Amino acid sequence: MSVPGGGDAPACASAAWPRTVSGMERRDTSPNDAAVAAWGDPAVVARCGVAALGPTDTECVDVDGVGWIPQELSDGTRFTSFGTDPAVEVLVPSDYDPAPLLLPAFGAIAKSLPRNGLQCR
C-alpha cells in the first residue's frame, strides 16, 4: 500500500485510527505512516489523504452522518468519504460483507476532515 498524496494534511498526519474494527486488532503496515492503517487478515485497509471525489451519480451511503461512495472491486469494496477534502479510503475485502457494517469505525476520522460542500443526496 502507499501513502496518499494528501497524507500529510493535519487531520491525516495525526489520524486517530480505531484500535479495533469489528473486533479485529490493528496490525502493522508498510509503510509505517500515520495516514495508513490496517486491521485483520485479510486486511481491512484505510488511508487518509486520498483525493476528494467530485460530484457523482453513484449512490452515496450515509453511515452515522458520513457519506461514503462505494466502488466494487474484484475482491471487495472501496469506500471513499464524500464531502471531505482530503478524503478517507477504506478497502474492505469481500470476506467481511456486508462491508458497510465496518464503516462506523471510520466516522470520527472522516468527520475530522475539512468539508468541501458536497453531501449525499
N, C-alpha and C positions, 0 to 999 in steps of 0.2 A: 504494500500500500504506500501511498505517497502523501506528503503533507500538502494540503491545498494551498493555492496561491494566496488566499486571504487568511491563512492560519495564524499570521502574526497580528491580526486585529485584536484589540484589547480583550474583547469578550471571549475570543478563542484561545489566546495565549494564556489565559487564566481560567480556562474551562473547568467547571466543577462537575466532571463526569460522575455518574452514579457508581457506587461500589458494586452493585449487582444490577442485572437486568433480567427480569423474570426468573430470579433465583440463580442465575449464572454469575460466577465471580468474574471480576475484571482480570484480564490477562495482559502479559507484556506484548508490546507492538514493536515492529521495526519499520520505520524509525521510531525511537522513543521520543515523542514530541507531545506537548500539551494539547495540540489540536487534533490528535488521533487517539482513539481508544477502541478496545475490543473486549468481548465477553464470550465465554462458552466455546464449544467445539462441536460442529463447525462454528466459526466465529461470526458473531454479530459485530459489524464494524461501523464506527461512527467517525465522521470527520467534520470539523468545524472550520469554516472559511472557504467553502466552495462558492462558485459564482452564483449570484442570486438569479432566480428564474424570472423571466418576464411574463407578461400576460399569456395565458394558455387556455385552451379549450378542454384540457384534461381535467377530469373531475377531481376536485380538491377534497381531501379527507380532513375533517376537523376533529382533533383529539384534544380535549380539555382546553379549548381556546387557541390551539396552534394548528395552522393549516399545513398540510403535507401533500405534496404531489407524488403519487406513486408511478413507478416505471417498472414494468415486468421485465425480469432478466431471465436468462436460461436456467439459473439455479436459485432464484429467489426474487426479491423485490427491493428496489432502491426507492427510498423516500427522501425527498428534499423539502426542507421547510420552505413555506411560501409566505412571502410578505416580509422577509428579513433580508438584510444585505450587510454582511455576507450571510450565507445560508449554512445549515447543518444538513449533512447527508448521512442517512442510516441505511446500511446494507443488511437485509435480513434474509438468511438462507431459507429455502423452502421447507427445511426441517421444522421450522418454528411457526408455520402457518396455523392460524390466521395471523399474518405479520403485523397488522395494525395494533394488535394487543400489546406489542412491545414498545410502542411509541410514547406512552405516558412517561417512561423513564427519561426521555429526552426533552420533555416540555420545558423544564426550567432553563436549560441552555438555550433553546430556541427563543424563549421569551426574553432572554437577556440580550439578544442581538438587536441592533438598530432596525427599526421598521422602515419599509420603503413605500408604504401607501397601498400596496396590493393586499387583497383579502380573498378568502374563499368565497365563492358565490353560492 
